[in-house]
Amino acid sequence: MYKFKEFKQPVILKNHLNLGGENPAGDRLDVESLYITRSGKPQVPVMGEFHFSRYDRNYWYEELCKMKAGGITVVSTYLFWIYHEEIEGEFNFSGDNDIRAFVLECRKAELEVVIRIGPWAHGECRNGGYPDWLLIKPYKLRENNPEYLNKTRIYYGKIAEQVQGLFYKDGGNIIAVQLDNELTNDAEHLATLKEIAIECGMIAPIYTVTGWNAVAGAKIPVDEVVPVFGGYCDAPWEEHTNPLPPSPHYFFTGLRNDTGIGTDLLPSHTAEDGEWQLPYERYPFATCELGGGLQSTHHRRYIVEGMDIYAVSLVKLGDGNNLIGYYVYHGGTNQIGKLSTFQESKATGYPNDYPILSYDYQTALSEYGEVREQYRLLNLLHLFVQDFQESFAPMVRVEAAHSLKQDDTASLRYVMRTDGTSGYVFVNHYQRLSKLEDIRGAVIDTGSVVFPPIDVSGDVSFFMPFKMDLSGNMLDYATAQPLCRQEDNYFFVQIPGIAAEYQFADGQSFTPATGRKSAFRVNGVTIITLSWDEARYVRRLDGELYLGDKCDLYEANDEICSAREGDFNYWYWNGEDFEYRSVLQSYTEPAAAFTDVDHLPFEPGHTEELHLGGERKVTWRKISVTGNQGFINIDYYGDAAQIYADGKLIADSYYYGKVWRVPARLLEGKECYLAVSEMRDDFYKEF
């Protein structure tokens, strides 16, 4: 029998922060202590990071549409100072650096925006985003001195010029501004940055700062900002090459502050009695950096699985997260500047060597827009919060009756979110790179409902409802995961290894089969139980429900598209049943021929990346590509690889055990060469 501690009615603070705002239509965004509200209604935004300056602007809209189809409602994006003012006094907001065009593309895709304006950003960018010229100024940075603030004011002013008229107050889609990043010990400076942003015209309903620190949370201007948090499934920034202990993010701890993020750069400090403590109770649990994947460093390389990411997000949701934010949700490619490359590196005094170009991150949408498994799994959560956020957001975390130790692989990991009457039980039976013991016959007692015995086995992470109102029908419990709702049609997902059972308060009970044809009706309400595999391909597009036939659907320019080129099929929910539909479109698989070469017809410009950790043997091959659709598979084995097209570095990779996929359009019609450096056993690996 698994029980919970006592539910305590939360005290919700309102109008206590200098935040909030109204748009011309009279709608308001406000921040209460438990959640964000829109015109007084609780919300659970889903935010995904996508760096406009790391992607070809010709594809921004298409990729944003994929993000929206994956359940993202808000796009967050960094502005890296070095991208916009690499040379002092020469500002560049054109081409892929055009923040205004990007925000407008977000609006076209019906997505809201958070701009993360620095001045210091990190984001694995050179100097944390600072231009080189700023580093040699004779004054300190990231603090309140007049010289630095003057430079910041100029930079903020240039950003403000680009985004004028696009803020929420103007009827635009910029709803929030993040100030600096990972500044842990200077609340006064953060307050000054907010003042400067407002003076420059960047006026938003919400201002955020990162809240993590090694001990007690970052020092922040308490009434001026919302602290946002994060959690990653591993730590590529750790300086050693040894395996790490099991991540605490797979346990329901209720902790917002990840003491591991940024430890490569944060100052070491131990809190003492009477010192600063971030007042968490004043703010909703909000995240900006739930790892959508991991960006491998040269010395630590990972294989990220979909469940690695989904389970962390589900745990945080169970722990009370009311703003779901991923870093990054979409990968990208670093630019190369006029004076230098733009990646973080040890050569610039930072602790990690990252690829010169690739910022793939093994995240939900890859460097080139391919879908990964976590994109599908995370959408199971996003669909749910989109449809049930008003009742779900006010529900608070109630912890399990007994706490667990970090090395516990035998006990059930569970938590509850409830309003004191109804709610959801969250269970996580997944730990990255570890096997948890199966649990047989688990009986969960919420205090108002006792679930029937369930077997929790294999890699599963799920939640189940109790006392859930389905259009006036009280569902006492279901041993299935709620997915979404279309009017009076409720869709659930069968949890792997657990039979779906629905028990209603009027005594009716159902144990349906699963699948598209599983519908049953209760007092005018229809319930459909999809299999886990089917649910991974459910998408809501322009308010309608679709189910891809092993394809990832999205909508762009009023057309249903597939993330995979070529013909595709899907089912459309017509209100009563799923209709099967097919789309035919021409597609030619690209072909590539690889030829060994002894001499290069050009001088490659960035071969230092091939010799990190010491001189290495490098093998060169010529690539001849036919066709510009789809991807070329480059199944190399080595430490690092680079591709040059017409003498220019266009792609690179640190080998981590997977085939490297590069769009044919980058290679077709160009003279291309592949360089692979020799492998050594000098890094942490999972292959």
N, C-alpha and C positions, 0 to 999 in steps of 0.2 A: 504494500500500500504506500503510495507516494503522495504526501500531503504538503501543505504550504504554511508559511507563517501568516500572521494575522494581517488582513487588509486594513490599511489606514487611509482615510479620506484625505486627499491632498488639499493643501491650501493653495489656491491659484492666485498669483499676483497679476494685477492688470494696471496698465498706465503707470508703471513704475520705472520704465526705461525711456530715455530720450530717443525713441525710435517710433516708426510707424509713419504712414503717409497715405494720401488719397490721390486717385487719378481723376481726370476730368469727367469720367462717367459716374463718379461718386462712390466707386468701390474703394475699400480700405484694406491695407495690409498692416497688421499689428503683431507685436510679439508679447505674448503672455508668458508666464513662468513655466508652463507645461507644453505649450505648442504655439505655432504661428496661426493667426486667424486671417481669413479673407472675408471682409464684410461681416465679421463676427462669427464666422463658421470655422471650426478647427480644420486645419490642413496638415497633410504630411507630404511636403514636396519631395521629389526625387531628382537629385542633382547629379549630373555627369560632367566630368572635366574633359574639355576638348580644346587644344591649343591651336587657334586659328593660324598663327604664324608658323606652325609646324605642319601645315597641310596646304596642298594646292587649292587655291581659292575656286578654281573651276569645279571642284568637287565638294565644296562646303555644304551646299544645300542638300545634295544627295546623302551625304554622311549624317547631317543633322536629321534628315527624315528617318534614317536607320535608328538613330538614337531615340527619336520620338516613338518609333514602333517598339523599341525595347522598354518603353515605360518611363523614359526620362521626361521630366516636365521643365527642368531648369538646366541651362548650360553654364558652367563656370569656366572661366578662361583667364590665364595669366597674360599680362602685358610685360614682356621682358624689356627692360630699359635698353640693354645693349642692342636689341633688334631695332629699336626705334631711334636711337641716337648713338650709334657706334662711334661716330666722329663728333666731337663736341660741337654743338650748334647746328649740326646737319640732321634734321629730323626726317624720318621715313615712315609714313603711314600709307604707303602705296603697295600695290601687288598683294602678296600674301600677308603683308603687315597692316592691311586696311581693316582696322577694328570696326569702323562704322559700317562698312559693307557686310562684315561678319554678323554684327548685331541685327542688321536688316534681314539677312538670310535666316537668322534665328526666328525673327518675327514672321517671316514667310512660312517657316515650318511650325509656327504656333508654339514657340518655345521662349520662356523667359530667360534672363541672363543675369549672372553675377560676374562683375569684372573684378579681377584680383590685380590691383594697380601697383603693388609694391610700396615703396621703391625697390626694396630687396624682395626677391621672390623665391629663390632656390629653384625648384623645378628641374634639378639636374642641369641647369644652364650655367655657362661660363660665369664665374664670379657671382653666382646666385642671381644673375641678371644684370648686375652692375656693369656699365661700360668700363673698359680698361682705364680710360682717361680719368674717371672719377676716383679710382683707387690711388692715384698719385697726387691727389690734392692734399694741401698741407693742413687738413682738418679731419676730425673724426667723423665717421659715418654712422647712420642709424641712431642718432641722438639729437637732442634739441640744441644745436649750435647754429648761429645765423647763416653761416656760409652753406652748410649742408641743406638747411631748410630752404634757402633761396634757390638752390639747384632743384630741390624737390618741387618747389612751387612752380618753377618753369616747366618741369616735366609733367606734373599734374595738369597744368594749364593747357599743354599741348594735347593731352589725352581728352580733357574736357571739350576742347574745340572739336575733336573728332566725333564725340558722342552727344553733342548738344541736341536737345529735343528728343532724345531716345530714352529718357528716364520715365519711370512709372508716373511721376507727377505730370509729365507732358503727354501722357497717353501712350508712352513707349513701353518697352519690355525689359529694361534694366531695372531690376527690383532690389539689388544689393551691391555693395562695394566692400571688398575685403582690403584691409589696410595692412601693409607689410606681410610678413610670414615668419612664424616661429621666433618672434621677438618675445622673450620670456620674462624680461626683468625691467621694463621701462614703460609703465602705464602712462606717464606724462607724455612721452614721445608719441605713443599711439593716439592719445587724445589730440595732440597737435596735428598729426597727420589727418585726422578726421576734420579738424577745423580748416586745414588748408584745402582738402578735397571739396568741402562745402563752399569755401570762398571762391574756388575755381569753377563752381557750378555743377559739381558732381553730387547732386542731392538725391538720395535714395531713401526708401522707407527703412531699410535695414543696412547696418554696417557690421561687419564681422571681423574677428581676429582669430588666429589659431590659439587654442587654449591649453595645449599640452606643454608640459614641463616635467623635469625629472622627479619632482616631488609633489608640490602642492598646487599645480596649475599655474599658468602664466599670469604675471601681474598685468592687469588690464584696467582701463578706465571703466569702472563697474557699471555705471548707468548709461554709457555711450555706445556699447557694442554688444554683440552676441558672440560668446566664445564657441568655436566649432572644433570638433575633435576627429580622431581617425583611428585606424587599426589595420595592420597588415598581417598577412598570413606568415610572413617571415621577415628577415631584416637584411637586405642586400648591402646595407651600409655598414654592417659589422666588419671590423677590420681584419678579423682572422678568417681562416678557411675551414673551420670545424663545424659540424652540425650543431644546431641550436636546440635547446630544450623545447618541449611542446609549447606551442603558443597559448597564452592565456585567453586569446580571443575566441577560442572554441568552448569556453566555459561561460556560464551565465554569472558574471561577477557583479554586474551593475555599475562597474567603473567606466567613466567616460575618458579619463586621462590615460593615454597610452604612454607609459614612461620610456618606451623604446624608440618612438619616432624621432628622427633627427638627432640621436645621441652622438652621431659623428660630428655634429656641429654645435650642439647645445653645451653651455658651460656646466661643469659638474658642481653640484651643490646639495647639501643635506639640510632639510628644514629643522628648525628648532622651535620650542614652545614660544608662542607669541608672535611668530612670523606670519607672513602673508598666507592666506588660504583662500583660494578662489571660491566665491559663494555660488556653488552650483545650483542651489535651490531658486535662484533668481532667473534662471534661463531654461528653456527647453533643451533636452538632449538633442544636439544637432551635430551632424558629422559633415566634413568636407573631404576627408581622406580615408574612407574605407577603401582599401587597396583593390582596384579593379583587376589587378594582376601584380606583377613585380618586374621592375626594370633591373635586369641582371647587370652587375658590375663585372669588371674583368676578373676579379678574384672570387666572386660568388655568383654562380649561375644556377638557375632554377628551371624546373618543369612545372608550370602552374596548371592545375586541373580545375575544371569548372566548379567542383564541390569545394575546393579550397576557398573560393571566393563567396559562393552562395551561403555556405554554412556560417561564415563570419557575419555576413549581412543579416541572416536570420537571427543569429544570437543577439546582435545589437538591437534588432527590432524587438525581440522579446525583452531586452533589458531597458526598453523605453525610448529608443531612438525615434524622434519625430521629425527629423529632416535627414533623409537618406542621401548622403553625398559620397560619390566615388572619385578616387584619384588613381590613375586617370581612367576614364571610361572608353576613350578612343585614343589609339596611339597616333604617332606622327613621325615626322622627319625633321631633324635640326637643319637650319640653314647654315651656310658657310658665309661669313662676313667678308668685308673688304680687307680687314686687317688680321683676322684670325678665324679659327673654327669656333663654334658656339657651345660645345659640350663641356660639362664639368670634367675636370681632369686633375690628376696629381701634379701635373706640370704647372698648374695655376695656383697651387697651394691648397687645393681641396683634397679630401681624403679618398676619393674614388675615381677610377678611370671608367668612363662610359663610352659607348660607341660615338664616333664623330657625328654620324648622321642618325642612326636608328634610335627612335624613341618608341619602339613597338610596345613595350611594357607587358607583353603577353596578356593584354587586357581584353575586354569584351569585344571591342572592334579593333582590329589590328592596325598596324602602321599604314596598311593599304586598304582598310575598310572591310576585311574579311571577318566573318562572324565566328566567335569562339563559344565554347559550351556555356561559360558563365553568363553570356548575353541571354541565352534561353532560360537558364535557371533563375537568374535574378528577376526576369520578367514575371515569374510566378508570384513574387512578392510585390512587384510594382503594380500589377493588375489589381491585386487585393487592396492595397492601400488607396489606390485611385478610387475604387468604388465604395470603400467602407471607412474612409478617413475621418468623417465627421463623428462617427461613434467610436472609432478606434483610438484616435489621438488622445482623448481624455482618459483613456485607460492607463493605469499605473502598474508598474512592476511590483509583483509580490514574489519574493524569493522562496525557493524550496525549503522545506522544514530543516534539512541538514545540508551544510556546506561541504564542498569537496576540495581535496588537495589537488595541486596541479599535476601530480603524477598518477592520479586515479584514472584507470582505464576500465574499471569494472562497474562503476555506479552509474545510474541514470542521471543524465544532465537535463534539467528541466527548470522552467520558470513559468510564471503566469502574468498576463496583463488583464486587468479587470477594472470595472467601474464599481465593483462591490456586488454586482448582480450577475452580469454577463461578462464574457471575456474569451480568452484564447490561451490554451496551454501550448507552450513551445518546448520542443524536444530536439536536442542536438546529439546525434550519435555518429559524429565524424570528428576526427582529429588528423590534421595533415601529417602524413608520413608515419602514422601510428595506426595500430589496429585496436579497436575497442571491443571488449567482450560483449557478446550478445546477451540480451536481457529478455527472459521469457516470462510471460504472464504478468506484466506490469499493470497494476491497477492505480489509476490516478484519481485522487479525490480533491476536488476544488473547494470543498466545503458546502457547495450547493448541488453539485453533480458528481456522481461517481461513474467514471468511464468503465466500460467493460475491459477485461484483460486484453492486453496487446503484446505482441512480440516485437521487440525493437532490435533489429539485426542488420548487419551489413552497414554500408555507408549511407545513412539516411539523416535528414534534417528536415523537420516539419513542424506544423502547428495544427491544432484542432480546436473547433469552437465549442462553447457551451452557452446555453440560454441565448441563442442567436435568433433575432427577430427576422423572419423571412416573409416580408409583406403581410404581417399580422399573424403569421404562423410561428409559434414558439418551438424552435429546434432545441431540445434539451441538450443533445450532444451529437456530434458526428465524428466517427473515426476516419475522417477524410479531411483534406486541406481545402479551405475555401479559396476560390480562384477569382471569380468576378461575377458580375451581374448584368444582364440585359433585360431591363424592365422586370417582369416577374419570373424570369428564367435565371436560375442560380446554378453556376458552374462550380464543381468541386473537382479535386484531383485525388485519385487513389494513391495513398502513401505506399511505396514499395514494401511488400511483406506484410501489409495490414489490410484486412478486408474492410471495405467501406460499409459502415452501418450508420443509419440515421434513426434517431429516436426522438419523436415529437411529444410535446407535453400532453396532447390529447390521447396518447396511448398508441398511436400508429408508429409502426417500426418498419424499416426497409433495409434490405441488404442486396442492392442491385448489382448487376454485372457492370463492367466498365466499358467505355468506348463511346463513340458518337451516337450510338443507338440505345444508350442506357437510360433515357429519360423516363422519369415517373412523375406523377402529379399528386399534389397534396393540397386540397382546398383552394384550387385555382393557381397554385404555384408549381412550376416545373423545375425539377432538379436533374442535372446531367452530371454524371461522374466520368470524367475523362481519365485515361491512363496517364501515368507520369510521362511516358514517352510522347503521347499526343499533346499534352499540355505544354510541353517545351516549345511547341510551334504555334500556340495561340497568340494572336495579335489583335489589338483593338486599333482600327484604322478609321479615322474620321467618324468615330462613334459606332462603327459596325464591328462585328466580331468575325474573325477569319481564323482558319486552321490550316496551316501550310502542310502539304504532303511532303514531309521531309525537306522543306525549304523555308527560308526565313523571309517573310513577307514584310514589305513596308510600302508606304504610299508617298509618291512624289508627283507633283503637278497633276493631281487628281487621277493618277493611274496606280493600279496595284502592281508592284514590282517585286522581284526576288533578288536577294543579295547575291545569289549565284547566277551567272549568265547562262543563257540557253532557255529551253522550254521548262515550264514548271506548272504544277497543279496545286489546287487548294480547295478547301470547303468554305462556303459562306453560310453563316447562320441567318436564316430568313425569318426567325421569330418562332419557328416551330420545328425546324429540322436543319441539317447541314446539306447544302447543295454543292455538288462537285463541279468545279470549273477548271478549264485548262487555258494556258496562255502559250502560244507558239511564237518564238522569236529566234532569229538566225544566230548561230554561234559556231565558230570554227576554233577548235582546240589549237593553241599555238604549239610550235615545235622548236626545239633548240638543239643545235649541234655544238659539241665541245671539242676543240682542237688544241693539243699541246703546242706551246710556242717557246722558242729559245731566246728571241729578242723582241723587245717592245718597240713599236713605231712612235712612242711618245714617252715623256718623262713623268711618271705618276707623282702626284703632288702631296700625298698624305700617307706615305708608307710607314711613318712612325707608329701608326696604329697596329701594324703587322708585327712589330717588334717590342711590344710592351713586355716588360720583365726580362729583357735581354734579346740579343740578336737571334733571329730565327730563320730557318730555311723557308723560302717562299716559292710556291709553284704557280706559274701563270698559264692560263688557258684562254683561248679566244672563244667567244660565244657568238654563234650566228642564229638569230631568231627570225622565225617566219610567223606572221600573224600578230595582231595587236590586241586580241581579246584574251581574257583569262590570265593565268599565272604560269610562270616557268618554275619548275621544281629544281632546286639546286641542292643535291644530296651530297654535300661536301663533308669532310672530316678534317678538322684542323682547329687551331686556336682562334683565328679570326679570318674573315673573308671580306673582300672588297670587290665592287664592280665599278669599272670605269667605262663610260660611254663617250666616244669621241674625245677622249682624253680627260674627261671630267669625272670626279668621284660622284656617283649617283646613289649608291647603296652600300651598306656594310652590315656586318653581323659578327657577334661573338657566338661561337658554337656552343649549344646547350643540349644537344641530343635530338633535335627535331629538324626535319627538312626545311630549308630556307625557301620561302615562296616570294617571288618578285614579279610584279605585274609585267606582262609582255609589252605593254605600251611604253614602258620606260626604256626598252631595249631594241624594239623593232626599228629597222631602218638606220641603226647606228653601229659603229664599229666598237664592239664591246669586249672587254677583257676581265677575266675573273682571277683574282689573286687569293691564294689560301696559304696561311702561315702554319708552320708545324705545331703539332699538339705537344704540350708538356703537362705533367701532373703537378700543376702549381696553382690550382684553384679549387674551391668547393664546387661539387657537381652532383647531379641527381640522375645521370645517365650511366 
